[in-house]
Amino acid sequence: MFRSWYATCPRGAESVLGRELEELGGKGIRAGQGGVRFTGEREVALRACLDLRTALRVLEPVGEFAAATGDELYAGAAALAWNELVAPSQTIAVSATGRAPGLTHTHFVELKIKDAVVDALRARTGTRPDVDTRAPDVLIVAHLSAGKCGLTLDLAGDLLSNRGYRVRSVEAPLREALAAAVVLFSGWDGIVPLHDPVCGSGTLAIEAALFASGRAPNERRVLACERWPRTAAEDALTLRRLRAELRDRAARRIVQGVPAVLASDRDPEAVAATKANARAAQVELRAFAADARDVKPLSPPGQLLLNVPYGERLSAGGRKQLKTFYHQLGASLRKLRGHRAAVLSASEDFESAFGIRPRGTHRLWNGPLRSTLHLYEL
């Protein structure tokens, strides 16, 4: 049965998430701010949880109602059939976004919805669910807009960008879903070699390696919906088949051959973190210490991906030193004839100091930090 779903993503990645959903069989795709609505069978939503690279959550709508006051919010949430959605022994949590004229504090909204769910379950089943904000069995996601509240359930139960491979980190790590968006926006075909010469903890290179190898980023994840009373049995059968299909896809890709993925950084701690994270992700890449301003050409000419520093990982010197680094980096990359580069920067000084005209740009948000992805033909 076709129904509506909602996938969230880092702001700015909506268009590439929409393309991913279309490739998975999603229909009626409508991009908004920070997410994409789509329709399809439940199997499409489950496949999305396993195979989407740029998504943060895949949400199943369970109800929408007027909510201009706390009383309306409570009544609307309490009226839903929570006994069909939450088993007696399961834990819950509520996460809220947006606001209404009389509901401007998300913590109050979360508490009100939690109280409504707990009270409704106690009245209908005689048991009270526990709240677990870290790893709930059922994560209820509420969104307030235009005087209404929409309630959804997170199929995965945790952010899909939490892949589980970040065992070591350096300052200013890039969220996995955003790194995947950079890979997809770059236009890299997964055939020519790729190099990230300012790799940090390796997220860009690891997401590129997952893409090139045909690996579904969350194929090994156990989804929250596999424990829900209403859907557990059917979802378990569907997910077993989907995981087998995704493993077969990755096996075929390995047989075809995977390009070289390189990651380097002048900071030995960053190189060590990249190696540790790559091992945890079980991907093949070569990490080594090198200055990005001495980057060497790839053979054959390939793709460069860079999340350039904007202050945290440079020594004292301030804005002038940063602009000098960008200029020297641009001069080095300009020598790489036939290569392509995708450079993510959060600095307003980057483009002028880099000195190369981009063929295109995309505005992306790393959490609250506004960044620009610059695409180059070198």
Secondary structure, 3 states (H helix, E strand, C coil): CCEEEEEECCCCCHHHHHHHHHHHCCEEEEEECCEEEEEECHHHHHHHHHHCCCCCEEEEEEEEEECCCHHHHHHHHHCCCHHHCCCCCCEEEEEEEECECCECCHHHHHHHHHHHHHHHHHHHHCCCCEECCCCCCEEEEEEEECCEEEEEEECCCCCCCCCCCCCCCCCCCCCHHHHHHHHHHHCCCCCCCEEECCCCCCHHHHHHHHHHCCCCCCCCCCCHHHHCCCCHHHHHHHHHHHHHHHHHHHHHHHHHCCCCEEEEECCHHHHHHHHHHHHHHCCCCEEEECCHHHCCCCCCCCEEEEECCCCCCCCCCHHHHHHHHHHHHHHHHCCCCCCEEEEEECCCCHHHHHCCCCCEEEEEEECCEEEEEEEEEC
